[in-house]
């Protein structure tokens, strides 16, 4: 009987999707026959696609479940042979497919494709890889790099994403909720709470790391800092929990100790919790009913052994000098017959160094068969016998190494820095250290050592626990420092605080914080009473100092502890420096007022896409410049007290008084070559704007940052010309936005000003290209995906099953980006957050409050990362617009602004009642005078977005009105970009729902 290959693949695709992930092995001969037929059909269609000049990977995208199950059921070692035989049979039956030299099938290509196919289906299954063909367990394998992992950084001061590989291997491209970063190994410090991070290594392999689940609002970390998976019960042991809101438990009351919040995680709390006796736990900010279970029985983990608290690996992992034993997990009532297997490997290597099997709860020595000496990083992969799901533990070993410090804790020195200390190292075996004694000067907190055994060498970090200070501004924690902090007096009026970390025994008598001016103590502060925090972490609210320092040029903040007066901060009421001028081979700060450590970040005005240059300012105020930066034209210099922060900096704010501009600087060369050099030349006033696909990302950046570039000396017509070029490029411009690395808000301002927000997209011609845009520029990807949005409405006329798999993938991204509110809107329901973002009487009252109270009202927004249309995100966008109300008032007070609002109202009232209702819902009501015109900004923003998306849907009258409103919408989008992004997405959902309802 003949079998139609298309029907075979479609039937198997449906059946295997319903069955879920593939089983561990094939047991039925019929399944083997069916799998062989599917493999042959897939190979045939790939050859046919190649013959028709189509991408071969379209076959993988159309039948992803067939690809996964075929690779799984044919068996790893046998798969290349079976694939070659299928390839030969197809060519024998259809010689014409090989007439032009058909390329052979690659097992590696199939392996990468099956991983992508499984990920698109939401499966955790991955293609098996062959063991490394080498007898040297330390030799690098040819397998893909291990995926990045989330962990707590050293001292729990940050949340890190560890990046495998060497720094010289190339940058990783990271996309955190659509915001793009270029990062080098070994790790990246998350700038705050995000839902997921997509990390692409130098080979092009993409790994997805889920970070915050908005439903649970809780992350768990083991004692060694590694993350505990959220899809399995937490161990009944002491762990660290990073959570939004308070902790709620069932069972025994846990012992909770609050630790300082990691860098950037504003509104979150880090707690050290003992879960012994606890049965369930949740964060109060989580959705109702989202309890997380605690495992009863023995958890998986290390037992025994000993670590050196003064040495750690490059990701902050502890160094074991006595190897620990491994305790296998055991659930309550679990039978001994369900065996566990543990494999010891080197990270990035497939060949196991040792393999052990044990009963649940057994204690194993995983190192007994591992070649000695034990040195460097190892990982233990633990799984049930016969199961594919594995759990991973990591350990850095340095067998026989000893370390002895001169002090258990380094205290702050009275005049800055830390008390000097030494660390003495010894070796009781073949493992040796590169230095016998490590000396720490006052401003050194860590030094790098190399441990070796004559064959291998591994770098570790030597560090002695120490005191440090940290500033909080607006409720957001900054980085820890051992140097006296620099505090701008204007920041004291906000929600500011200073945290001092001391050894617990040092706070038997409460230390005071004193404000000292010219030797006289004007004010003293006591630490906040926080009974559940670590005793040595003292937090002092600084708001009470704001009025005292107002008339002082400079004041010192000193810590009075143990009979010492320690200088911990300087408060200044003036800018760090008055001006910046060229000085030989560098720059010179004039009127420098900051005596301590100072960092300068330099941005090239004629190359705003380049990463800023970070330089340390010397005591004389001089900033050294590399030769390449001396001829780049005008420079923006942003000054910051202290050392550089661990996160990549964004574009600076020119109105910040610590941001200086060097306008008169020669331009003779560009940073790079090719199209970027052409755009730099154009910004400098030489030549025309480069056109073409390669120039589109640069045009986006210039259009988004045009006002600042104009103010700093760039060609005055550049922003308008770039917006025009993007409008001419059409859909190609939206695709090219993926390479601009701009935030959604920055993209929104350009979409409004260029008219791309009204661009009509009739079909999704290339879903694979749009999928890439979703990772880098999700707001533009939403517009490109607009033709498919009716399939999210639930209307019977739009059946999701009609779509190709790659089109359905795009719709999954819509929910990730917009959130749950989008589903309700597209289904035609009332906007669940329609009142959020409106300026009304409550906003008028907020305008009358002091800055500190304004921040207290809004500070909870975006604590938990949610979709663009969820209430917290909308509130945050409205807060940004509220902060810019003084600038927006200038535009809103114009007569043509009121005319524009009237034109939108008339248009929507005439035939679009549902849209008109949303528009009038933003009406602030009766104003109390012309000075409150800014209250109507959110209404105009939504009105312009609705008109633009109606134009994109094919309404010719709306297209004409959009062109007339564009000059009003552009400045609003520039000052309130996040509000514009929300309104474009909201308008798209409302217009799509209206179209579906009309046709239905």
N, C-alpha and C positions, 0 to 999 in steps of 0.2 A: 504494500500500500504506500502510495506517495504521500509525503508530508509537506505541506506548505510551510516554508521556513519562517515567514512572517507570522503566521498564525501560531506556529510552535513557540516562537519567542514571546509573542504577546500573552499566550496562555501561561507559559512558564513564569513570565514576569509577574502576572497577577497572582499566581499560586504561591510563588516564593516570597512576594511581598507580604501576603497574608500569613505565611509561615514564620516570617521574621528571620532572625540571623541563622546562618547555616549550622547544622549539627557538627559535632566533633569528627565524625567519620561516616563513611558510606556503609550501610548494612544490607541494602536490598539491591540485587542485580538489576532490577528494572530502573532504579535510580541511576545506576552507572550507565545504562544504555541511553536513557534520556539525556544525561549530562553530556555524553559524547556527541549526541545529535545537536544539542544546543551549542557546544563548542564549535562544531563544524559550521553551523549557521552563522555564528558571530564572526568567525574568520572569513566566511564568504562575503558577508556584508561589509567587512572592513576592506577586503580586496575590491569590492564593487565601488565603495566610496573613493578609494584611491584611484581607481580607473576613471571615475567621473570627476576627478579634481575636487573632491570634497574632503574635509578633515576626517581622518579615520576615527578620531575620538567621539564623533557624533554617535557612533554605534554604542559606545560605553554609556553616553548620556541618555540614550533612548531606552536601553534595557539594563539599568544598573543592577537590579537584583539578579538577573541572569548572569552578569559578569561575576558578582560576588560568589554566588552558589557554584558556578562552574569551576572557579579557581579553588574553592574550598573542597568540593567533592571529588575533584580529580587527584588531589593529594599534591603536596608541595614538591617533592623530588621528581615525581613522574610528570608534572605538568609541562615542562619544556618539550619532552619527547612527544606527548600526546598532542600538543599544539602544533609541532612540526609535522606530525602525521596528518592532522586535519588540514593543514595548509597544503600539503602535497595532494591530498584527495580532491580538494577544491580546484586546484590548478589542473589536475588531470581531467576533471569534468568540464571545466571552463578554461581552455588554454588561452582564450582571448584576454582574460584578466591578467595574465602574465606577459602579454605581448610587449609591454613597454618596460619590462624589468621590474616586476613586483617586489617590493621590499619584504624581506622575511619578518615574521613576527618576533618581537623581543619580549622575553620573559620579564625583564625589568620594566618595560613599558606597561605590560599588563599588571604587574605588581603595584605600580604607582596608580594606575587607573582604578584598580579594585579598591584601594584605600580611599580614593576620592569618591567612588561610587557608594561605598559603605557610609562615608561621612554624610553624603547627600541624603541617604535614607535614614540617618539618625542612629546607625548601628555602630557598635564599638568593635566589631570584628575587623581584623587586619590580616593582610596576606602573609602567610608564613614565608620566612626567608631561609635560605640554605645556610648551614654552618660555615663559618669562615674556613677557607682552605689553607690553614696554616697550623703548625704545631706550637707556635709561639703565642701564648695567651696574652702577651702584652702588645702584640702586633696589631696595628689598626685594621679593622674589618672594613669591608666595602658596603656595609649596610648603611641605611639612612641614619642621620644623627638622631639621638633620642629626643623626644619632644620636650619643650620647655616645661618647667615645673614652677608652681607658686610656692613661696615660703616666706617666713618672717626673716627679716634681715638681722644683722648683728645688733644685740641689745634690744630687739623688737622695735627698733626705731623706724622701720619702713617695711613695706611689703614688696618683695622682689619677685621678678620672673626670671629664673635662671635660664641662660641661653647657652646650650652646649657649643663646644668648639673653641678655637683659639681666636683672640682679637684680630689677628692678621688674616683670618680666613674670609673676612668681608662683613659688611653690615647685614643685620637682620632688619627687614621691613615689618614694622608692627602697626597694626590698625586696632586701636582701642575705641570701640563703639564708633568707628568711622573717623577718628582722629589719628593721623599718620605720624609715625616716628621712625627715624633711622638710628639703630642702636648697635653697638658692638658687644660681643661677649665680655665678661662672663654673666652679667645680669643687667636687668633694667628695673629701676625703682618706679613702681606705679605712682602716677601723680595724684591718685585719688581712687574713689570707688567707681569701677566700670563693670559692665555686665560680662563682656567677653573680650579677649584679645586674640587676634589672628596674627600669627608670627610666621613669616616666610624667610627661610634661610637663604644662603648664597646660591644654593643649587636649585631654588625655586620651589622647594617643598614647603607646604603650608600646614601649620599646626594650629588648631583652635583650642584655646584654654578658656573654659568657663570660670569666671571670677565671682561675681555677686549674682545670686539668684534673688530677684526682688521679692519673691514669695516668702523666702526664709530670712533674708537680711542677716545672715550669719555665716562666718567662715571659721573653720577649726584648724588648729595647728598643733602638731605633736610637740613634745618637750624639746626635740632637736630642731624645731622650726619648720619641718616639712608639713605640707598641708595634708589634712585628713580628708579623704573623699567624702562629699556630702551625700552620696547615694548609698552609704553603708552606715550601720550604727556606730556611734562614737564609742571609744574605749572607756571602760570604767576606771579611768586613771586621771592624773593631773594633766590638763591640756590648756592651751590658750585659745580663747574665743574672741574674735573681732565681730562686734554686733552693733546694730542700730537699735536704740532704746535699751530698756533694762532686760535682764534675764529672768525667765520664769521657768520653774522646774517642778517636776513631780517626783515623789520619793523623798529621800533624805535631803535636808537643806545643804547645798554645796558650800564649801569654803571658797569665797570669791575675793580676789585681790585685784583691784583696778590698777592697770599700768598706764603710763603716758600713751596717748593716741599716736599711732604711726604717722609719719610725715604725709600730709595731704589728705588724710582721712577725716575731714571735718565732719563733726556730728556723730562719729562712731566712737565706740568704747572698746578698749582692749582689756580683757580680764583673764587672769590665771585662775582656773576653776578645777576643783577636785570633783569628779563625777562618780566617785565611789558611793554607791547607794542610791544614785539618781537613776530614774527609769526613763524620763523624757525631759526634753529641754526645748525652749523656743525663745526668740527675741520678741519683745513687745511690739516692735515696729513691723513684724511679719504679718502676713495675711492670717485671718482667724483659722485656727485648726492646723496650722503648719508646725506640728510638733516633730521633733527629731528624736529618734530612739537612741538609747544608750545600751550597749551590748551587755548582756548578763553572761558572766563567765570570764575567761582569760582573754585579754586582747593580744593581738600580734604586736611584738615589739622586742627591743633589746633587753637583756637581763644580765646583771653583773658587769664585769669589765670596769675600766676606769678611763676617764677622759682627762685631758690637760686643759683646764679652763683658760690658760693663757695662749693657746694655739688654736687656730681655726683654719678651715679650708677657704678657698676663694669665694665661696658663697655663704660664708658664715657658719658652716657645719663644724661641729666639735671634732677634735682630733683624739682618737682612742690610742693610748699607749699600752693598755691591756685589752685585747680584743674581747668583745662581749659575746655572750651566748644568745641564741635566738629562741624566743618562746613562741611556739605556734599557737594560733588562736583556737579557742574552744567556746562554743555556745553552751548554755545551760541545757543539760540532758542530751548532748550530742554523743553519738555512738563512736567508739574507738575505731570501728572499721572504715570510717571515711578518712582516708589518709591524706596528708598534705605533703607536697614536695617543695623543696627550697633549692634554688640554683644560685651559685655565686658567680658573678661576672664582673668584668671591667666595664664601666660605662661606655657605650658605643660599640661593644663587641658582642657578637652572637654566640661565640663558643663558650660554654660554661667551664669554669675552673674547677668546680666541685658540685656534686648533686647529692642531696640527702632527702630521705623520706621519714616521716614520723606521724604518730597518731595525734589527734587534736589535743592541744594543751601540752604537748611534749616539749622538753627543753633540749635543743640541739646545739652542737658545736659546729657551726657552718665552716670553720676555718681549718678543720683537721686535715683535709686533703688538699688545701690550697698551697701552692709552692711558696716557700719562705725565701726572704723575709717578707712580712706583711707590711706593705708600704703603699700609700696612695689611696685613691677613691675606689670603692667597690660598691656593687649593688646586689641585693638579694631579691630575687623574684620568687614569690610564694604563691602557689595555686593548689587547688585540690587536684588529686590525681584524676585525669580524664576531663578536666575542665580547662577552658581556654582563658578564662578571666584570671588575671594575675595582679597581685599587689606587690608594691615595690618598697623596699627599705634601702637606705644608703648609709654608708659609713666611710669615713676617712681614717685609715690606720697608720700608725707610725710606731711599730712594735719596738719596745725597749727604750724609747726616748723619755727623758725626764726633764723637768723644768722647775726652777726655784726662783721666785721673785723676791726682791728686797722689801716689797710692801704688798699686802693683800689688796690694797685700794689706794689709788693716787688721788689725793685731795687737791682742790683748787688752791693755787698760790695767791698770796695777797695782791700781787701786782699783775696778775694775769697768767694764764696757762696752768700747768699742773706741776706738782712736786716731781722733781726728777726721780727716776727709778731704773733698776737694772733687772734683767732676766737672765739667769744662768742655766744653760742647757747641758745635758749629759747624755751619753749613749751607752746602753748595755747590750750591745749586739752589733750586727752589720749596718744598721741604719745610723747615719751620721747627719749632723746639721752643718750648714755653711758657716756658722759662727758659734763660738762657745759662750759669748756674752753679748747680750743685746742691751744697749743703753738708750733710754728714752729721755730726750730733752724736754723742756717745759711745754712745747707746742707739738710734740710728737705723741700720737696716741696709738700708732701701729707701725710696725716695720715688717718687711718681707724677708722670710728665710727660705732656704732651699734645703729640703730633706732628700737624701739620696742613699742608694745602696751599692754604688759602683756601676750600676747599669741604668737605673731609672732615676729621674730627678723630678720632684714635685715642689711647687711653691706653696708655702703656708704663711699665714699672717700671725705675728706675735703681738699680743695686746694684753695689757693689765687693766682690770676694771677700774673705772675712774669717775670722778665727778664731772658734771657738765651742766650747761644751762641751755634753755630753749625758750624762744619767744612764740606766743600765739597772737595772731592778728586777725580780727574779725571772726574769732572762734576757730581759725585754721592753724594747726601747728606747723611751725617752721622746722628747720633742721637743728640738731644738737650742735653745740660748739663748746670748746674749751677756752676760747678767747672772750674777752668782754664784748657784749653785744652792742650794736649801734641801733638806737631806737629813735625814730622820728617822732617828735612831740605830737604831731597831728594824728598819729596812730593811737595815742593814749586815749583819745576821746571815744574810740571804738571799743569793741570787745577784745581787750588786750590783757595778756597775763604773762608772767615769767615763771617757769618751772626750773627748780634747782634739784639736781640729783646728788644725793650724799649717801654715804654708808649708813645703814639703819642705826648703828650705835651712836652716830653723831647728832641725833636729834632728841636725845634724852632731855636736853634743855632746848626749848623752841627757838630756832634761829630767827632773827628779825631782818627785814629788808629795809635799808635806810636810803633816803634821798639826800645827797650831800651836795651843797653848792659852796664852792670856795672854802672848803673845810668845815662848814657849818651843817649840821643835820637839821633839815627842815621838816622831814616827815618820816615816820616809820610804819611798816606794814607787818602784820602777822600772817602766817600762811592760812589758807582756807582749811576748815575742819572737814576732812574727807576721810572718814573712819575706815573705808574699805580699800583705800589705796596702799601701795607699798610705803612703809613708814619713812623711807629715805627720800621720797619724791615729794617735794614741797612746792605748792603752786600758790603764787601771789597775784591777786588781781591788781592791775596797774591803773585802772580808771581813776582812782582817787588822786593820782599824781598830776592829772591833766591841768587843773587850775594852778597848781603850785609852780610848775615849770614854764607857764605861759610867758612870763617876763624875763626868763633866764636865757642866756645865750647857750649855755651848756651846763649839764648837771650830771653827777655820777650816781649810780645805784650800787650800793655796797651791801654785802651779806655779812651780818654780824653773827659769827659762829665760833664757839670754842675759844673765845678771847681774841679772835682775829677779825679784821675788817677786810673782806675780800671784794675787790672790784669786779662786778659781774656785768655791768652795762653802763653805757653812756647815753644820755638823752640830749638831743639837740633840737633847736627850734629853727634852724636854718638849713639850706641845702648842703649836701656833702661838698660840692664845689660850685663856683660861680660860672666857670667857662672852661672850654677846652680849646687848645691851640696847637698847631704843629710844633714839633721840637726835634729837629734833626731827623733821626731815624725812628721817631715815635711821636707820641702826643704828650702834652703837659696840661695838668689840671691847675687852673688858677683859682685862688681863693679856697684852697682845700681846708676843710674843717674837721676831717675825720682822722684821728691819730692811729687807729688800729688797722687790722687787715681789711683790704678793700679789693673787690673784684670788679672788673669792667668787662662788659659785653659789647662788642662792636658789630654793627650791622651796615652793610654796604647799600647805600641808597640806590645805586645803579644796578645792583644785583640782589634785590630783596628776597630771592628764592634761596640764597646761599645760607648755610648754617652760620650763626654768629661766631666771631672769634672771641674766645674767653682769655683774658689776660689778667695778671695780678699787678696791681698798682704798687709801686715802690713807695718808700717813706717820703720821697720828695715829690710825689704826685705824678711821676712819669709812667707812661704806658708804652711798653715796647711794641713795635709793629714789625711783622715780617716784611720782607722786601716786596712781596706780592701785594700787600695791602696798602702800600704807600702811594699807589697810583690808581686807586679804585674810585676816586672822586669823593663826594660828600659821605660822611660817616655819622651814624647815630651811636652815641656812647651812653649806655645805661650803667649806672653805678649802683653797686650793692655792697653793703658792709658784710664782712665775713667771707667764708670760702664759697665756691660755686655750689649750687644746689644739685642734687643727683638727677633731676629731671631736665629734659630738653626745654630750653626757654622758647616762649612764643614771641610774636612781634611786639615791640615795646610801645608804651603809651607816651606820646610826645608831651602830653600835659603833665606827666610825672616830673616833679621838680628835680629829681635825681637823674633825669634823662637829658643829655646835652647833645647838641647837633653841631658838627663841624661842616659848615656849608661850603666854605671856600677851600676846596681841596682839589688838586689836579687830577684829571682823569686821562690816562693814556693807554690803559689796557683793561681787559675784562678778566674775571676770575677764571672762566672756563673758555672753551672754544665752541665753534659751531653756532647753533641757533641761540644759545644763551648769550654768547658774545655779541651777536647781532642785536639782541634786545637791549643789552647794556649800552651798546653804541647808540641805539635809538634814544634811550632815556637820557643819555648825555647830550642829546641835541644833534647827533650826526647820523644821517641816513634815515631810511624809512622803516616803518614797523615790519619786521619779518612776518610773513604769512605762511600758511601750511600747517599740517597736523603737528609737526614737531614744535611749533611755536605756541600752540594752544595753552599748555600748562603755564607758560610764562605770561601769556596774556591774562589768564585768570588771576594770577598773583598781582600783576600791575593794576588790574581793574579793582581788585579787592582792597589794595593798600594805596590807592591812587592819591587820596587827600594828603596822607602823610608824605608820600614821595614828592608831590607838588610843593609842599611846605619846605622840603629839604633841598630843593634845587633841581628836581627832575623836570623833564619836558612837561609843560603845563597841559598840553593836549593829550598826554599819554593815556589817562584813564578813559576818556571818552572814545579815543581811537581804539583802544583794546576792547571796550564794550561793543563797539561797532563791528570789529573783526570777529568777535565771538558770535554775535547775532548772525553774521554772514555764514559762519561755519555750521550753524544749525545743530542737528543731533550729534555731529562729530565733536562740537564744543562740549556737550554734556558728557560724552565718553571721555574726552581729554581731561576733564576735571579730576579724574582719578589720579593723575600724576602731578597735581598741584600741591598736595599735602595741606590744603586749606580746611578749616573747620566748616561745619554746616552753616554757621552764622555768616562767615565770610563769603561762602558760596551764595547764600541767600541774597546778600546785598548786591552781588553781581547779577544774579538772576533777575532781580527787580529792575536794575538800571539798564540792562542790555535788552530786555524784552524776551529773554529765553524762558522766563516763567510763563509766557503765553505761547510758546512754541508748540505746534501741533505735531504729536507723534501718533501716526496711524497704526503702526504695528511694531512688535519687538522683532526686528530682523535678525539680530545676533544675540541670543540669550547668554552665550558664554562671555561675550564682551561686557554685557550689562552686569553679569555676576561679579566681574572684576570691579566695576564701578561701585557696586554695593559695599565692597570691602573698604574702599578708599574715600568715596564721596557719596554717601547714601542719599542725600537730598536730591542730587542730580539723578541717581539711579531710580528714585521714586518716580520722577517725571518720565524717564525712559520706560518704566514698567507700567505707566498709566493705562495703556490699552488692555492690560490683563486684570486690572483692579476689579472690574465687575464680577470676576469669578470668586471674589471674596464676599460678595453680597448675600450669598445663600439663595439667590433667585434661581428658579428651575430652568430658566433660559440659559443660565451660565453654569454648566456642569464641569467641575474641576477635572473629572476624568477625561474630558476631551483634550486636555493640554498635554503637550510633550513633557517628559520628566524635567527637562532643563527649564521649562517655563514654570512648572509648579515650584521649582526651587526658588525662583525669583519671588513668588508670592509668599514663601516662608520667610524671606528676608523682610518683607513689608511688615509682618507682625513683630519681628525682632526690633525693627527701627521705630515704628510708630506706637507700638504697645497695644493693649487690649481695647483702648478707646476707638481705635481705627475700625475694628470689627463691628462695633455697635454702630458707628457712623455709616459704614458702607452698607450695612443691613437696613438703613433707613430709620434707625432709632434716634431719639433725642440725644443731643450731645451730652454725655454724662458729666463733662467738666466745662460746660458752656459759660459758667459765671467766672471761671478763672481767666485772668488776663484783662478783665474790664477795669477801667479807671472810673471810680464813682465817688460817692460821699466818703466811703471808708478811706479811699486813697487820698482825698482832700485832707482828711484828718491826719493821715500818716505824714503828709507834707508838713504839718505843723509840729511834729515831734522832733526831739533832738536826734542826731545821727545814731547814737547808741541805741535808742529805743526803736528806730527804724530797722536797724540790723536785727534786733531781737525778734521783730515780727517776721522777717523773711529768712532767717538763717537756717530754718529746717528744710528749705527747698533744695532738692537734688541730693539730699543725704543718701538716699537709696536710688541708684541709677535706674531710671525707667524709660519707657518709650517717649518719643518726641511729643505725643499728644496726651500723655498722662498728666494729672494735675500738678505734680511736683515740678515737672519740667516746664510746664506753662507758667507756673508761678515764678520760677527762676527767670524765665525770659521777660516776664512783666516787671520783675525787679530790676533787670538791666535797663529796660526802657524808663522806669521811674528814676533810676540814678542819672539818666541823661536828660531829664525833663527840662533843664535850663537850656540846653542846646536845642531841644525839640520845640520849645516855646517859640523860638525865632521863626521857624517854618510854619507852625500851627497858627500863628497870629496873622498870617497873610490872608488877604481876601480871597485869593484864588484857592487857598486850602478849603475854605468854606464852600466855595463853588464846586470843588471836586467832590466833597462829601454829598452835596445835593445831587450832583450828576449820578453818583453811584446809587443813591437812594431811589431816584426816579427810575433808573434802569432796572434795578432788582424788583421794585414794586410792580413793574410792568411785565409780569409773566414768570417771575421766579419767587413765589411766596416763601418757599422753604429757605432759600438763600437770604431773602430779605429779613426773615425772622432772626437768623444768626447775625446778620449785619446790625440790625436795630438792637440786638441784645448787647452790643458793645457801646450803645449810646450812654454817655456819662450823665445825662439829664441836664437840667438847667445850670448854666455856669454862673458863678458869682462875679464875673468880670472878665475882661479880655486877658488878664494875667493867668487865667486858668485854661487857656486854649489847648495846652498840652494834654489835658485830660481826654481830648478827642483823638489822640494819636493812635491808640489801639483800634479804634473804629475805622479810621482811614486805612490802616495796615491790612485789616481783614477785608475791607471793601475792595482795595486794589488787588489783593490776592484772588478774591472771588471773580473779579472781572477778568484777570489774567487767565485763570483756569477755564472760564467759560470760553474765552478766545481760543485756548488750546483745544477745547472740545469741538471747535468748528463754528462758533457763533460770530458771524461777520460784524454785527453791531458791537459786540463786546471787544473785538479786535481793534476797532476804531477808537473806542473809549479808552482802552488800555494805553494806546499810544499817546492820548491826550493827558492821561494821568501819570505817565512815567516820570515826568520831571518833578512831580510831587512825592511819588513813592521812593525815588532814589535817595534823597537825603534822610528820609525816615528810616529806610533800610540800613543806611550807613551808621546811624546813631543807635539803632535798636535792631541789630542783625539777628539775634536769637528770636526775638518776637516775629521778625519777618519769616524766618525758617518755619516756626510753628504755624504761622498763618498760611503759608504756601501749602504745607502738608494738610492742614485742616480744610482749606478751600478745595484741594484735590479730592478729599474724601466726600465732602458735601456735594460737589458737582458730579462726581461719579454716582453717588447714591441717587441724585435727582435724575440722571440719565437712565439709570436702571429702572427706577420707578416709572418714568415716562414711557419707556418702551414696553415695560411689563404690563 
